[in-house]
Amino acid sequence: MLKIAILVWLILGTTFAGAAIVFVLATPSLAGQDMRLIPIAAAIGALVAIPAAFVVAKRILAVTAKQG
């Protein structure tokens, strides 16, 4: 399951980090501090994606176990 979770995390981590960066840039009160907040937002997005990747990996394994 760990291999599947890592592959899923590669996609989700990038997506969540990108969404967090867009949020920072789209919020006028945060855009002034973007040089400091963008790396923090990207790191938080990547970290939030870890548990989500495990949930998705478990669901993938559950669906494929039923088929096989």
Contact map, one row per residue, 1 for C-alpha under 8 A:
11111000000000000000000000000000000000000000000000000000110010000000
11111100000000000000000000000000000000000000000000000100000000000000
11111110000000000000000000000000000000000000000000000000000000000000
11111111000000000000000000000000000000000000000000000000100000000000
11111111100000000000000000000000000000000000000000001101100000000000
01111111110000000000000000000000000000000000000000001000000000000000
00111111111000000000000000000000000000000000000000000000000000000000
00011111111100000000000000000000000000000000000000001001100000000000
00001111111110000000000000000000000000000000000011011000000000000000
00000111111111000000000000000000000000000000000000000000000000000000
00000011111111100000000000000000000000000000000000000000000000000000
00000001111111110000000000000000000000000000010010011000000000000000
00000000111111111000000000000000000000000000111111000000000000000000
00000000011111111100000000000000000000000000110000000000000000000000
00000000001111111110000000000000000000000000100000000000000000000000
00000000000111111111000000000000000000000100110110000000000000000000
00000000000011111111100000000000000000001111110000000000000000000000
00000000000001111111110000000000000000000100100000000000000000000000
00000000000000111111111000000000000000000000100000000000000000000000
00000000000000011111111100000000000000001101100000000000000000000000
00000000000000001111111110000000000001001100000000000000000000000000
00000000000000000111111111000000000000000000000000000000000000000000
00000000000000000011111111100000000000000000000000000000000000000000
00000000000000000001111111100110010011001000000000000000000000000000
00000000000000000000111111110110010000000000000000000000000000000000
00000000000000000000011111110110000000000000000000000000000000000000
00000000000000000000001111111110000000000000000000000000000000000000
00000000000000000000000011111111000000000000000000000000000000000000
00000000000000000000000000111111000000000000000000000000000000000000
00000000000000000000000111111111110010000000000000000000000000000000
00000000000000000000000111111111110000000000000000000000000000000000
00000000000000000000000000011111110000000000000000000000000000000000
00000000000000000000000000000111111110000000000000000000000000000000
00000000000000000000000110000111111111000000000000000000000000000000
00000000000000000000000000000000111111100000000000000000000000000000
00000000000000000000000000000000111111110000000000000000000000000000
00000000000000000000000100000100111111111000000000000000000000000000
00000000000000000000100100000000011111111100000000000000000000000000
00000000000000000000000000000000001111111110000000000000000000000000
00000000000000000000000000000000000111111111000000000000000000000000
00000000000000001001100100000000000011111111100000000000000000000000
00000000000000011101100000000000000001111111110000000000000000000000
00000000000000001000000000000000000000111111111000000000000000000000
00000000000000001001000000000000000000011111111100000000000000000000
00000000000011111111000000000000000000001111111110000000000000000000
00000000000111011000000000000000000000000111111111000000000000000000
00000000000010000000000000000000000000000011111111000000000000000000
00000000000010010000000000000000000000000001111111110000000000000000
00000000100110010000000000000000000000000000111111111000000000000000
00000000100010000000000000000000000000000000011111111100000000000000
00000000000000000000000000000000000000000000000111111110000000000000
00000000100100000000000000000000000000000000000111111111000000000000
00001101100100000000000000000000000000000000000011111111100000000000
01001000000000000000000000000000000000000000000001111111110000000000
00000000000000000000000000000000000000000000000000111111111000000000
00001001000000000000000000000000000000000000000000011111111100000000
10011001000000000000000000000000000000000000000000001111111110000000
10000000000000000000000000000000000000000000000000000111111111000000
00000000000000000000000000000000000000000000000000000011111111100000
00000000000000000000000000000000000000000000000000000001111111110000
10000000000000000000000000000000000000000000000000000000111111111000
00000000000000000000000000000000000000000000000000000000011111111100
00000000000000000000000000000000000000000000000000000000001111111110
00000000000000000000000000000000000000000000000000000000000111111111
00000000000000000000000000000000000000000000000000000000000011111111
00000000000000000000000000000000000000000000000000000000000001111111
00000000000000000000000000000000000000000000000000000000000000111111
00000000000000000000000000000000000000000000000000000000000000011111
